[in-house]
């Protein structure tokens, strides 16, 4: 299959390198990495299995179109999500070949991880878990009275290992009612005794992501362990429901099941407890080079779960203006079941 | 004009709120902000002048298409850079209306700032300047022997005000030869006595950006002031040339001139000094919600400069493998001329 890629992670997966201005072209048995003068030195050293070519920084597509013309190919696949209407217009203008829409073909290739990728993902998960531990120690010591913005700032430094790792996304740090928003932005709300703390965060290690969420009671012996004792019975009930839902989904994850069956296992627990309409998102998503990749673990996902897929399991209950609870782990699918990593 | 927007800053400009999954629709006299369940609580509180509607998280376009159909409109404008081929296909499929390509129409609206925006931009610039001062104090005290990566990490913390502000972009911190790359990535190069230090950084305050660059001599009385004494005559000549070029461009910026005349004023100073081919970028760019917006201040820009435009003036000279100098300020256009802010 001839194909063209622009997305940095898709290109990295093909050839082991990417920068912020490149196009990857696979034309028959040949592959090309086209970038501009700022990156050709590094690309020449690091790109595997492709010829590095230098194009004009503001018009790489000129070089790309020339290569396509010269190759004599009749058709080429592309991901219609990677190209803006404007760019695709400039790419395809007056080229008399067929551009085949193949949504997510790179993501589909990447759904089942190689052993090397699994090693990196496991290590990322270990760094992520360790950062949770250190952020927990920080909050235990200095958290009282801290506002979400300062806590978020500290979280960024800790999850970045003070500059040695990247973040897979900007951490979510939410206290109390702000945790009722599944993607809360940090506010000036201060952390008080007996408040609920939700943290969703991950590191990026060798370009691969970790992803994890914990919800905790801020009181004596504060930690991000899954065992949490809330001073309020209502909170405890919601928390325990989410925890049972997560366990049910982890147990339901087996090689050969449909992704929607995993979602169903979590959703049923939450529905039975009467909180069904407050579980407003799907149960999980693939994790790899992208923080969100395939498979989707949702009520409608017909994907068959395979060995060496890596995805999150993260049910939640969000009670507007009250609080929210989400518990998330990343799992690797093995023949024995879902293995929580990190 | 009917229009549809997806870009976060474009949407924020229309209604005072945006999140990471939304569409803004202007249909005749009505406006709609369509988002998913994760954001409707916040959106309902914060969106001005538009009706907030909740759509399916994975298919907001369903709601958007329904609204377009019900409105009976014949045509709608969109920015072809904001939409992927895939999304635009799903948006426009079987809708019998005309989609008018209007590149950058939001950016064009936003080119001349309101008084409220100017207040925010001035405050952002003051924070930006203050962060330069504090980062300068830090380098003066602890900079010797520090590598670019650590200096960059410290710069991020300082420009973020330890979590109270955002960054308009990841700071550029480059020493010596690395400063010859206009977009240098931080390396393990260490700061030594009499080295040249280039810092390009800005804060984000209430979503608006500041932008500033200083190049300094690292020696006694180190600071990011514009008055710099280099121990090396060649560096001093290059520095003074860039400083004169910047002053010439600031003086040339008047209401009613073409943007290219501002570029020309800077470029002529650098060309006369014999460094023309080492000034490899344009003289400036608009600043606002986006760090790069309109007007473009380049050799080809025919934009007529108007009162209350806000843009950078940032000539530079880059001598490969030697060093680079860039001096940048952000200015507000007033009837009296360009006012440097911050």
HADDOCK unambig.tbl for C-alpha pairs under 7 A between the chains (distance, minus, plus):
assign (segid A and resid 80 and name CA) (segid B and resid 84 and name CA) 6.50 0.50 0.50
assign (segid A and resid 80 and name CA) (segid B and resid 85 and name CA) 4.95 0.50 0.50
assign (segid A and resid 80 and name CA) (segid B and resid 86 and name CA) 4.67 0.50 0.50
assign (segid A and resid 81 and name CA) (segid B and resid 84 and name CA) 5.27 0.50 0.50
assign (segid A and resid 81 and name CA) (segid B and resid 85 and name CA) 6.14 0.50 0.50
assign (segid A and resid 81 and name CA) (segid B and resid 86 and name CA) 5.11 0.50 0.50
assign (segid A and resid 82 and name CA) (segid B and resid 84 and name CA) 6.58 0.50 0.50
assign (segid A and resid 83 and name CA) (segid B and resid 84 and name CA) 5.27 0.50 0.50
assign (segid A and resid 83 and name CA) (segid B and resid 85 and name CA) 5.96 0.50 0.50
assign (segid A and resid 84 and name CA) (segid B and resid 80 and name CA) 6.64 0.50 0.50
assign (segid A and resid 84 and name CA) (segid B and resid 81 and name CA) 5.43 0.50 0.50
assign (segid A and resid 84 and name CA) (segid B and resid 82 and name CA) 6.70 0.50 0.50
assign (segid A and resid 84 and name CA) (segid B and resid 83 and name CA) 5.34 0.50 0.50
assign (segid A and resid 84 and name CA) (segid B and resid 84 and name CA) 3.86 0.50 0.50
assign (segid A and resid 84 and name CA) (segid B and resid 85 and name CA) 5.52 0.50 0.50
assign (segid A and resid 85 and name CA) (segid B and resid 80 and name CA) 5.09 0.50 0.50
assign (segid A and resid 85 and name CA) (segid B and resid 81 and name CA) 6.23 0.50 0.50
assign (segid A and resid 85 and name CA) (segid B and resid 83 and name CA) 6.00 0.50 0.50
assign (segid A and resid 85 and name CA) (segid B and resid 84 and name CA) 5.48 0.50 0.50
assign (segid A and resid 85 and name CA) (segid B and resid 85 and name CA) 4.96 0.50 0.50
assign (segid A and resid 86 and name CA) (segid B and resid 80 and name CA) 4.98 0.50 0.50
assign (segid A and resid 86 and name CA) (segid B and resid 81 and name CA) 5.28 0.50 0.50
assign (segid A and resid 149 and name CA) (segid B and resid 163 and name CA) 5.80 0.50 0.50
assign (segid A and resid 149 and name CA) (segid B and resid 164 and name CA) 6.43 0.50 0.50
assign (segid A and resid 150 and name CA) (segid B and resid 163 and name CA) 5.41 0.50 0.50
assign (segid A and resid 153 and name CA) (segid B and resid 162 and name CA) 6.27 0.50 0.50
assign (segid A and resid 153 and name CA) (segid B and resid 163 and name CA) 4.61 0.50 0.50
assign (segid A and resid 163 and name CA) (segid B and resid 153 and name CA) 6.02 0.50 0.50
assign (segid A and resid 181 and name CA) (segid B and resid 38 and name CA) 6.10 0.50 0.50
assign (segid A and resid 182 and name CA) (segid B and resid 38 and name CA) 5.80 0.50 0.50
assign (segid A and resid 183 and name CA) (segid B and resid 38 and name CA) 6.66 0.50 0.50
assign (segid A and resid 280 and name CA) (segid B and resid 37 and name CA) 6.88 0.50 0.50
